[in-house]
Amino acid sequence: MDIERSPLARPFPDMPPVDGVTLRIARAQYKNWDRCDLTYAELAEGTAVAGVFTRNICCSSEVELGRENVKRGTARALIVNAGNSNAFTGYRGREAVEQIMTQVSDHLGCAKEEVFVSSTGVIGVPLPKDKARDGVAAVLQTEPCGWEEAASTIGTTDTFTKGAHAAAMLGETRVELCGIIKGSGMIAPDMATMLGYIFTDAAIVPAFLQELLSEATKGSFNAITVDSDTSTSDTVLAFATGKAGNPLIQSFDDPGADAFAAALKDVCRQLAHLVVRDGEGAQKFIEVRVNGAVSDDSAHRIALAIANSPLVKTAIAGGDANWGRVVMAVGKAGEPADRDKLSIGFGGHWAAKNGQPLADYNEVPVAEHLRGEDVTLEVDIGLGNGRAIVWTCDLTHGYISINADYRS
């Protein structure tokens, strides 16, 4: 099935190499397609690792093993398989993952628990061990590649490659942060998102890296949704090689810790936005802002209820400022709200305030705003100081076409 490039696509950024990271790609042919589908990242000895994983109970063996092994705090390699999620595959799926881990660890002379594996694609088909074995053998012999090639290889229904870069000064040392991600559908993260990987040459202890990644996830990967579905394979891993030579960061008391935390949040948010911009069938990038809730958590849940509403998303797809559907979504969220204090606007133009439409409401500038690619929807609950921002996309016929034919 040919999928048109998203009209919301962004060009792949110019990203520098990260010292201590070597990327390679190969063809394992997990699907019948003419493309590379195996990505390998070799990491310097002593690389720190942190991760966030799906809370979907029917998760893959890759997630189960990754969740356990990330507790060790060190990593030497990452393998990403595209075309087969290896989820809901029982002992055969787990054996395939452990085979990959052992094969790579034997090659590197490291503990197999330092090899992280991710898979993405169709659920319910065991990862073929022969293809896995041959694919790993091939990728270990290929020439190193760049970020864009690696980003392209991890994709499935993605229509463009996704990467993000930021830098931070840790004292007198500049450190780089480069991230790649795949994701287009089955997007409603409950931990992280699809498959995302962030690499940095900073020297940072694993526990603090985990703290920073978990915090960065809240306002990025956990604040996006395409279709309200949380994947069985969602994973975000952060690797820090320590090759920049900065003084080791152990806490916020260390020089440069704040700058590194800000750069990590920046990369995570960039990557999260790119996933929404490649939402299956998406024509519009939507920012939902909720203010005036009783708490930030309450605002977040209300924002997600709006962002996940098919009626809201289809209205925006059609350029219809149907604020009544937003009222419905607020009311169904199960959070404190008062119909008579509710205000709703689009692109800086209020349509209703304090529970009723404005007498002088002019839909012309609102309609003009909705014709654009970037749409802002604002809601004031009127009960407190809680606020949240969630990003989503519209719902079009394209989403149905892509998912109706996904396995064919």
C-alpha positions, 0 to 999 in steps of 0.5 A, a space after each residue: 500500500 502506497 501512503 502519501 507523505 503527510 502535508 504536515 511533514 517536516 524536513 529531517 534536521 542536520 544532526 551531528 554525530 554523537 561520540 560513542 554511537 555507531 549506527 548501521 542498518 540492514 535488511 532482515 525482510 521481516 515483511 515482503 518489502 524492498 527496504 531496510 528494516 533492521 537498525 543497529 546502534 553500537 554504544 561505547 562501554 559504560 554508556 548509561 541508559 534510561 527508559 520509559 515503556 508502555 503500560 499496555 498489559 499485553 506488551 511484547 517480550 521486548 518491552 518486558 526484557 527492556 523494562 527489567 534490563 534498564 534497571 542495570 543502568 548500562 547499555 552496549 547496543 540497540 537493535 530495532 526490528 521494523 515490520 513485526 511487533 513480536 507482541 502476543 507471540 508467547 514463548 516463541 517471541 521471547 526466545 527470538 528476542 533472547 537469541 538477538 540479545 545473545 548474538 549481539 552480546 557475543 559479538 561485543 563481549 558484553 552482558 546480554 542484558 546490555 543489549 536492548 531490542 525493540 520491534 514494531 509492526 503487525 501484532 501476533 506474528 512471532 519474529 522469525 528466528 532465522 531472519 533475526 539471526 541472518 539480519 543481525 549477522 548482516 547488520 554487524 558487517 555493514 558500513 556505518 550510516 547516518 541519523 536519517 537512514 537509521 530513522 527511516 529504517 525504524 518506520 512502518 506506516 510513517 510517511 517521513 523520517 523524524 529526528 530532533 537535535 539540541 545542545 547544552 553547555 555543561 560548564 565549559 563542555 558542549 554536549 549534543 543530544 540527537 533523537 530519532 522516532 517512529 510513530 504514526 498510528 496507535 498513538 495514545 502513550 501511557 508512558 512514552 510513545 511508539 519507538 523513540 531513541 535519544 543519544 547524547 555524549 554527556 556524562 550522567 549517572 543512570 539514575 539521574 538520566 532516568 529521573 530527567 527522562 521520566 519528567 520530560 515524558 510528561 510534557 511530550 510523549 504523554 501529551 500527544 494522541 492520534 487515535 486514543 490507542 496505546 501500543 503494545 510496544 511503546 518504548 523510549 530509551 535514552 543513552 548517554 555515552 559520557 564521551 563529551 568529557 564533562 564532569 559527571 552529572 549526578 543531580 541538579 546540584 551539578 553545573 549544567 544539570 539544568 541546561 541538560 534537562 532543558 535540552 532533553 525536554 526540547 528533544 522529547 517535545 520536538 519528537 512528540 510533535 513530529 509523531 502527531 504531524 505524521 498521524 495517519 491521515 492527518 491534515 491538521 496539527 491541533 494544540 488543545 490548551 486547557 486552563 482553569 481546571 481544579 488541578 494540572 492532572 485534571 486539566 490533562 485528562 480534560 485535554 485528552 478527552 477533547 483531543 481523543 474525541 472523534 467528533 471534535 477531530 472530524 469537525 476540525 478536519 471539516 473546518 467546522 468550529 463546532 464548539 458544542 462538541 468541545 462542551 460534550 468532550 469536557 463533560 464526558 471527561 469525568 473531571 470537575 467542570 461547571 457548564 455555566 463557567 465554561 469558555 471555549 475558543 479557537 485560535 485566540 477567538 472566543 466562541 463562548 464564555 461563561 457557559 453561553 455563546 458570545 452575542 457578538 461572536 464572529 465565525 469568520 476569523 475562526 473559520 480562517 484559522 481552521 483552514 490552516 495546518 496548525 489549529 489551536 483550541 482553547 478551553 477555560 474551565 473556570 474553577 481553578 489554576 490547573 492547566 495542560 497542553 495536549 497535541 493531536 491531529 484531525 481525523 480524516 478518511 485517510 486514517 480509515 484507508 491506512 488502517 483498513 489495509 494495514 496487514 495487506 
